[in-house]
Amino acid sequence: MEKNHVKTAMARYAIGDLVRHRIYPFRGVIFDVDPEFANSEEWYEAIPEEMRPRKDQPFYHLFAENADTEYVAYVSEQNLVPDDSGEPVRHPQVPDVFEWVSDSRRYSIRPGLEH
């Protein structure tokens, strides 16, 4: 009997990592990872076709910020690069979930919130 094998990419980034978008001017801390696209088709179709990422890659939920505001972003792995600034993220929800570990330049999940 033949089995269907689904190839799932290993996530390059982990919860607590600082990343920035490779094209757009925003950065953030990862608070969740989907092994592949798990948002609505409406959201996906709203992305211009020439910029639409593949669905068969990890997607990351970020507490994000740009020069003007803070928000939650959903970004494909292909559009992220490490943020080596060493600066904490100012998003107001970050302290509820994470503690800044300055010597490692990343966040760790607050004690008691791990699952």
C-alpha beads as a LAMMPS data file, in Angstrom:
LAMMPS data file: protein, C-alpha beads

115 atoms
114 bonds

1 atom types
1 bond types

-500.0 500.0 xlo xhi
-500.0 500.0 ylo yhi
-500.0 500.0 zlo zhi

Masses

1 110.0

Atoms # bond

1 1 1 0.000 0.000 0.000
2 1 1 1.412 3.376 -1.004
3 1 1 1.553 6.100 1.610
4 1 1 1.388 9.792 0.900
5 1 1 4.437 11.546 2.227
6 1 1 4.180 15.224 2.936
7 1 1 7.445 17.103 3.002
8 1 1 7.425 19.605 5.813
9 1 1 10.282 22.067 5.977
10 1 1 12.066 22.476 9.270
11 1 1 11.624 25.982 10.606
12 1 1 14.772 28.088 10.334
13 1 1 13.689 30.373 13.185
14 1 1 12.365 29.660 16.675
15 1 1 10.001 31.294 19.141
16 1 1 11.837 34.215 20.731
17 1 1 14.084 34.931 17.741
18 1 1 14.430 38.495 16.472
19 1 1 13.850 38.816 12.739
20 1 1 13.245 41.486 10.154
21 1 1 11.460 41.454 6.820
22 1 1 13.844 41.186 3.877
23 1 1 11.896 43.735 1.795
24 1 1 9.669 45.843 4.050
25 1 1 10.989 48.001 6.918
26 1 1 9.720 46.091 9.937
27 1 1 11.136 43.750 12.549
28 1 1 9.757 41.629 15.345
29 1 1 9.970 38.720 17.727
30 1 1 8.503 35.334 16.763
31 1 1 5.740 34.134 19.074
32 1 1 4.348 31.216 17.042
33 1 1 5.277 29.094 14.019
34 1 1 3.055 27.319 11.489
35 1 1 4.891 24.503 9.605
36 1 1 3.123 25.701 6.445
37 1 1 0.606 28.387 5.470
38 1 1 -2.363 28.393 7.860
39 1 1 -4.091 31.710 7.243
40 1 1 -7.192 32.481 5.153
41 1 1 -7.318 32.299 1.368
42 1 1 -8.594 35.873 1.420
43 1 1 -5.400 36.978 3.212
44 1 1 -3.266 35.038 0.714
45 1 1 -5.092 36.360 -2.359
46 1 1 -4.642 39.942 -1.098
47 1 1 -0.883 39.613 -1.657
48 1 1 0.087 40.758 -5.162
49 1 1 0.601 37.629 -7.276
50 1 1 4.193 38.481 -8.170
51 1 1 5.039 38.677 -4.444
52 1 1 2.987 35.755 -3.112
53 1 1 5.116 33.327 -1.099
54 1 1 4.896 29.564 -1.473
55 1 1 2.483 27.949 0.987
56 1 1 4.700 24.912 1.635
57 1 1 7.126 26.656 3.986
58 1 1 7.014 27.758 7.615
59 1 1 5.056 30.931 8.397
60 1 1 5.775 32.985 11.501
61 1 1 3.589 35.060 13.810
62 1 1 5.480 38.160 14.953
63 1 1 4.996 40.865 17.506
64 1 1 6.140 43.391 14.919
65 1 1 7.067 47.047 14.743
66 1 1 8.021 49.617 12.178
67 1 1 9.010 53.263 12.641
68 1 1 5.384 54.283 13.259
69 1 1 3.501 51.513 15.044
70 1 1 3.359 48.037 16.566
71 1 1 1.198 45.203 15.250
72 1 1 1.012 41.433 14.712
73 1 1 2.435 40.169 11.403
74 1 1 2.230 36.820 9.600
75 1 1 5.303 36.273 7.425
76 1 1 6.692 33.464 5.278
77 1 1 10.145 32.145 6.061
78 1 1 11.460 33.230 2.643
79 1 1 10.774 36.848 3.602
80 1 1 12.600 36.849 6.936
81 1 1 16.222 37.423 7.848
82 1 1 17.833 37.558 11.303
83 1 1 17.721 40.922 13.053
84 1 1 21.222 41.431 14.408
85 1 1 20.520 44.870 15.906
86 1 1 20.557 43.500 19.450
87 1 1 17.730 45.886 20.310
88 1 1 14.583 44.691 22.108
89 1 1 11.203 45.052 20.393
90 1 1 8.894 47.752 21.796
91 1 1 5.610 45.917 20.998
92 1 1 3.347 46.228 24.093
93 1 1 2.498 42.484 24.218
94 1 1 6.126 41.334 24.320
95 1 1 6.559 41.691 28.127
96 1 1 3.431 39.566 28.677
97 1 1 5.027 36.613 26.887
98 1 1 8.802 37.097 26.862
99 1 1 11.811 38.203 28.856
100 1 1 14.686 39.931 27.041
101 1 1 17.994 38.075 27.367
102 1 1 20.468 40.803 26.450
103 1 1 23.598 38.623 26.334
104 1 1 22.002 36.282 23.775
105 1 1 20.173 39.094 21.898
106 1 1 16.897 37.153 21.879
107 1 1 13.823 36.546 23.986
108 1 1 12.950 33.628 26.227
109 1 1 9.401 32.663 27.139
110 1 1 8.416 33.920 30.589
111 1 1 8.576 31.228 33.278
112 1 1 5.185 29.559 33.662
113 1 1 4.135 30.241 30.071
114 1 1 6.051 27.366 28.444
115 1 1 3.909 24.532 27.128

Bonds

1 1 1 2
2 1 2 3
3 1 3 4
4 1 4 5
5 1 5 6
6 1 6 7
7 1 7 8
8 1 8 9
9 1 9 10
10 1 10 11
11 1 11 12
12 1 12 13
13 1 13 14
14 1 14 15
15 1 15 16
16 1 16 17
17 1 17 18
18 1 18 19
19 1 19 20
20 1 20 21
21 1 21 22
22 1 22 23
23 1 23 24
24 1 24 25
25 1 25 26
26 1 26 27
27 1 27 28
28 1 28 29
29 1 29 30
30 1 30 31
31 1 31 32
32 1 32 33
33 1 33 34
34 1 34 35
35 1 35 36
36 1 36 37
37 1 37 38
38 1 38 39
39 1 39 40
40 1 40 41
41 1 41 42
42 1 42 43
43 1 43 44
44 1 44 45
45 1 45 46
46 1 46 47
47 1 47 48
48 1 48 49
49 1 49 50
50 1 50 51
51 1 51 52
52 1 52 53
53 1 53 54
54 1 54 55
55 1 55 56
56 1 56 57
57 1 57 58
58 1 58 59
59 1 59 60
60 1 60 61
61 1 61 62
62 1 62 63
63 1 63 64
64 1 64 65
65 1 65 66
66 1 66 67
67 1 67 68
68 1 68 69
69 1 69 70
70 1 70 71
71 1 71 72
72 1 72 73
73 1 73 74
74 1 74 75
75 1 75 76
76 1 76 77
77 1 77 78
78 1 78 79
79 1 79 80
80 1 80 81
81 1 81 82
82 1 82 83
83 1 83 84
84 1 84 85
85 1 85 86
86 1 86 87
87 1 87 88
88 1 88 89
89 1 89 90
90 1 90 91
91 1 91 92
92 1 92 93
93 1 93 94
94 1 94 95
95 1 95 96
96 1 96 97
97 1 97 98
98 1 98 99
99 1 99 100
100 1 100 101
101 1 101 102
102 1 102 103
103 1 103 104
104 1 104 105
105 1 105 106
106 1 106 107
107 1 107 108
108 1 108 109
109 1 109 110
110 1 110 111
111 1 111 112
112 1 112 113
113 1 113 114
114 1 114 115
